[in-house]
Amino acid sequence: MEQLGRQAEDRPAGLTPAEAPRVVRGRYLVQVDTLDAHGVAQGAVIQTHESPDDDAFAAVYGPGWAAHVPPARLAMVGGLPGELLEVEAEWRLPRPGRKRAKHTPPPQVRVLRVVQGAPARIAAQCPVFGTCGGCQLQHLAYPAQLAWKTGRVRDELCAAGFGALPQSHALLGES
C-alpha cells in the first residue's frame, strides 16, 4: 500500500482524498516494435524501473489482479519502431464508494525519455505533442510519415480485395 499512500503526497493542498485523483504509477523501459493503425507505438517492456506493489495492482484490478501484472506490453504516443523509451504508466483507481468497472481500462502511458532514438525521429513542432493526442506522428520525419500512411492505405485496399497495387510515386511525395 506504499504506492497508494504516496499518492496523498502528490495531492494538491486543500483537496480531500475523495476529490484528489487516485492513480497508481509505474516506470518501465520499453522497446518499441510497431506502430498500430492509429499511429500509436506498441512495445515490449524489457525492464521495470519502478513497479506498483501487489496491493496497488489489487486496488486497480480487484481480485483477479495477478492476471494483469506486470505489464508485458505497453502502448504510447511518441514512440517509433526500433526506439528504446523510458515511460510512465498510470492506472486510475475507482472512485471511493463506486463499484469497480467490469473491464479496467488500459494504463495511460507517457514517454519520459528517449533512451535510443530511431533514425527517422525529428523534433515535434507542436509544443503539446504527446499530451493532447491529436498528432501521433509529428516526431516522424515527413518522408517516413508518407511511407507509413501509404502502407496503411495499401493494406486496407488489399484487405478490401483490390489485390496488389502498383507502386505510386505520387503517394510518396516523389515526382
Secondary structure, DSSP 8 states (H G I E B T S, - for coil): -HHHHHHHHHS-TT--TTTS--EEEEEEEEEEEEE-TTS-EEEEEEEEEE---HHHHHHHHGGGGGGT-S-SEEEETT--TT-EEEEEEEEE---TTS---SS----EEEEEEEEE--TTB---SSTTTTTS-S-TTTTB-HHHHHHHHHHHHHHHHIIIII-S----TTTTT--
